[in-house]
Amino acid sequence: MTPTDIVMETGALSLGNAIDHTRWAIREQAPTAFQITTEHGVIVLSEREKADLRQFLAKLLARRLETLEASY
């Protein structure tokens, strides 16, 4: 995925905006994730699954941030 793809798909206003939002998500959202919301409702997770979700999100967002910052 290219930085342009990320900006467009996330609805960011610019590359810098996407970077700022991704940094915020890593700092504020990933550490507090506790459920998954889908078009068909909420998936309730066990405590271990919540920890796994938080770890996965942190890695996913860090990879996104690397992609975005590489072209900034």
C-alpha positions in Angstrom: 0.0 0.0 0.0 1.3 3.4 -0.9 1.2 6.5 1.2 -1.4 8.0 -1.3 -3.5 4.9 -0.9 -3.4 5.3 2.9 -4.3 8.9 2.7 -7.2 8.3 0.4 -8.6 5.2 2.1 -8.4 6.7 5.6 -10.0 9.9 4.6 -7.0 12.0 5.7 -6.8 15.5 4.4 -3.1 15.2 3.6 0.0 13.1 4.2 0.9 15.1 7.3 -2.7 14.7 8.5 -2.5 10.9 8.0 0.8 10.8 9.9 -0.7 12.8 12.8 -3.8 10.6 13.0 -1.7 7.5 12.9 0.6 8.7 15.7 -2.5 9.5 17.8 -4.0 6.1 17.1 -0.8 4.4 18.2 -0.6 6.5 21.4 -4.2 6.8 22.4 -6.4 4.2 20.6 -4.4 1.0 20.2 -3.5 0.7 23.9 -7.2 0.9 24.9 -8.8 -1.3 22.2 -11.2 -3.8 23.8 -13.7 -4.9 21.1 -14.1 -5.1 17.3 -17.1 -3.5 15.7 -18.3 -4.9 12.4 -21.2 -4.2 10.1 -23.0 -7.1 11.8 -22.3 -6.0 15.4 -19.7 -6.1 18.1 -17.3 -9.0 18.6 -16.8 -9.4 22.4 -13.2 -10.5 23.3 -11.6 -12.2 26.2 -9.0 -10.4 28.2 -6.2 -12.4 26.4 -7.8 -11.6 23.0 -8.0 -7.9 24.0 -4.3 -7.9 24.7 -3.6 -9.6 21.4 -5.7 -7.1 19.6 -3.9 -4.2 21.2 -0.5 -5.7 20.3 -1.7 -6.4 16.7 -3.0 -2.8 16.3 0.2 -1.3 17.5 2.2 -3.3 15.0 -0.2 -2.6 12.2 -0.2 1.1 12.8 3.6 1.3 13.3 3.9 -0.3 9.9 1.5 2.3 8.4 3.5 5.1 10.1 6.7 3.8 8.6 5.2 3.8 5.1 3.8 7.3 5.5 6.9 8.8 7.0 9.2 7.3 4.4 7.7 9.6 1.8 7.2 12.7 3.9 
